[in-house]
Amino acid sequence: MIGKLTGTLLEKNPPEVLLDCHGVGYEVNVPMSTFYNLPAVGERVSLLTQFIVREDAQLLYGFATAQERQAFRELIKISGVGPRTALSILSGMGVADLAQAITLQEAGRLVKVPGIGKKTAERLLLELKGKLGADIGAPTHAASDAQADILQALLALGYNDKEAAAALKALPADVGVSDGIKLALKALAR
């Protein structure tokens, strides 16, 4: 129904923003990834939106990118995952991190998000497998296997998800597992 809003940013109160569109103020809930990238109050902003109607409320959710909105839409289709939980997931991890966790079937990364337990994480992995990772543009199968092995090695060595993911991004796409681990460790040692 309401797919996009463009207007002046009036207020920023995480996770809600107030957007003035030609005299009408819209209260829009946004994930923290979108919130951190918003301009200053008083400047113009465009948000892609998802309008949700419930018995007791009409809620508007806003996103900076189409990938965030698509991930949100996929998340709310899952039984037991409502809009607030989906927003929490997208605030706790970026869309690329979520897609990688789903592709690699890593429930442990999802459990770290507040409000997500082990059963919900496993249901998310099961129901989103093949839906979210493909839309984000996952690397080729061979490359993702090497990347997965490198990631697992870094996590086993005690690095956290963010450090390991940053090291993976710096690696060449066609790197082998042993060379990739060596390069990643050199990058992390700096």
C-alpha positions in Angstrom: 0.0 0.0 0.0 2.7 2.5 1.0 5.9 1.5 -0.7 8.1 4.6 -0.4 8.2 7.8 1.6 10.3 10.9 0.7 10.3 13.9 3.0 12.0 15.9 5.7 13.3 14.0 8.7 11.7 15.7 11.8 12.8 13.4 14.7 15.1 10.5 15.3 14.2 8.3 18.4 15.6 4.8 17.8 14.1 2.7 16.4 11.5 5.2 15.3 11.8 8.3 13.0 9.2 10.9 12.2 9.1 11.8 8.5 7.2 14.9 7.2 5.9 14.3 3.7 4.1 17.5 2.5 2.6 18.3 5.9 1.8 14.7 7.0 4.0 13.2 9.6 4.7 9.5 9.3 6.1 7.5 12.3 8.3 4.9 10.8 10.2 2.1 12.6 13.6 1.4 11.1 16.3 -1.2 11.7 19.5 0.2 13.3 21.4 -0.3 10.1 19.1 2.2 8.4 19.0 4.4 11.4 22.8 4.9 11.5 22.8 5.9 7.9 20.1 8.6 8.1 20.9 12.2 7.5 20.7 14.9 10.1 17.3 16.1 11.4 15.8 18.7 8.9 17.3 17.1 5.8 15.4 15.1 3.1 15.4 11.4 3.2 13.8 8.5 1.2 12.8 5.2 2.8 11.3 2.1 1.2 8.5 1.0 3.4 6.4 -2.0 4.5 2.9 -1.2 5.8 1.5 -3.7 8.3 -2.1 -3.7 9.5 -3.0 -5.5 12.7 -6.2 -5.6 14.7 -5.0 -3.0 17.1 -2.5 -1.0 15.0 -1.3 0.1 11.6 2.5 0.1 11.5 5.0 1.5 9.0 8.5 0.0 8.7 11.2 1.8 6.7 14.4 0.6 5.0 17.3 2.3 3.3 17.8 -0.5 0.8 15.6 -2.9 -1.2 17.6 -5.8 0.2 16.7 -4.9 3.8 13.0 -4.6 2.9 13.1 -8.0 1.1 14.8 -9.6 4.0 12.2 -8.1 6.3 9.4 -9.4 4.1 10.9 -12.9 4.1 11.4 -12.9 7.9 7.8 -11.9 8.7 6.5 -14.8 6.5 7.9 -17.2 9.1 5.6 -18.5 11.8 6.5 -17.0 15.1 8.5 -14.1 13.7 6.6 -10.8 13.8 7.6 -7.4 12.6 9.4 -6.5 15.9 11.4 -9.7 15.8 12.3 -9.2 12.2 13.4 -5.6 12.9 15.5 -6.9 15.8 17.2 -9.4 13.6 18.0 -6.8 10.9 19.2 -4.4 13.7 21.4 -7.1 15.2 23.0 -8.2 11.9 23.2 -6.8 8.4 21.4 -8.4 5.5 24.7 -9.8 4.1 25.6 -11.3 7.5 22.1 -12.8 7.7 22.3 -14.3 4.3 25.8 -15.7 5.1 24.5 -17.3 8.3 21.6 -18.9 6.4 23.9 -20.1 3.6 26.3 -21.6 6.1 23.5 -22.8 8.4 25.0 -21.1 11.4 22.3 -21.0 14.1 24.9 -19.7 16.6 25.1 -16.3 14.8 21.3 -15.9 14.9 21.0 -16.8 18.6 23.2 -13.8 19.5 20.4 -11.5 18.3 18.2 -10.5 21.3 14.9 -12.3 21.3 16.1 -15.2 19.1 16.3 -18.6 20.8 17.7 -21.8 19.5 14.4 -23.1 18.1 13.6 -19.9 16.4 17.1 -19.7 14.9 16.8 -23.3 13.6 13.4 -22.5 12.1 14.8 -19.3 10.4 17.6 -21.4 8.9 15.3 -24.0 7.6 12.6 -21.7 6.1 15.0 -19.1 4.7 17.5 -21.6 3.1 17.6 -20.8 -0.6 15.4 -17.8 -0.3 17.6 -15.1 1.2 21.1 -16.0 0.3 20.3 -16.3 -3.4 18.8 -12.8 -3.5 21.8 -11.2 -2.0 24.2 -12.5 -4.7 26.0 -15.2 -2.8 29.4 -16.2 -4.1 29.9 -19.3 -6.3 29.5 -22.6 -4.5 33.3 -23.5 -4.6 34.2 -20.0 -3.3 31.5 -20.1 -0.6 32.9 -23.5 0.6 36.4 -22.0 0.9 35.0 -18.9 2.6 33.0 -21.1 5.0 36.1 -23.1 5.9 38.1 -19.9 6.4 35.3 -18.4 8.5 35.1 -21.5 10.7 38.9 -21.5 11.2 38.9 -17.9 12.3 35.9 -18.5 14.7 37.7 -21.6 16.1 40.8 -19.4 16.8 38.7 -17.1 18.9 37.9 -14.2 16.6 34.4 -12.8 16.8 31.9 -12.7 13.9 32.6 -9.1 12.9 36.4 -9.6 12.9 36.2 -12.8 10.9 33.7 -11.2 8.4 35.9 -8.2 7.9 38.9 -10.4 7.3 36.9 -12.4 4.8 35.9 -9.3 2.8 39.6 -8.3 2.4 40.5 -11.7 0.8 40.6 -12.3 -3.0 37.5 -14.2 -4.2 39.5 -17.2 -5.6 41.8 -17.8 -2.6 42.3 -21.3 -1.3 41.5 -22.3 2.3 45.1 -22.5 3.6 46.2 -19.3 1.9 43.0 -17.6 2.9 43.6 -18.4 6.6 47.1 -17.1 6.4 46.1 -13.9 4.7 43.2 -13.4 7.1 45.4 -13.9 10.1 47.9 -11.4 8.8 45.1 -8.9 8.2 43.8 -9.4 11.7 47.2 -9.1 13.3 47.5 -5.5 12.1 
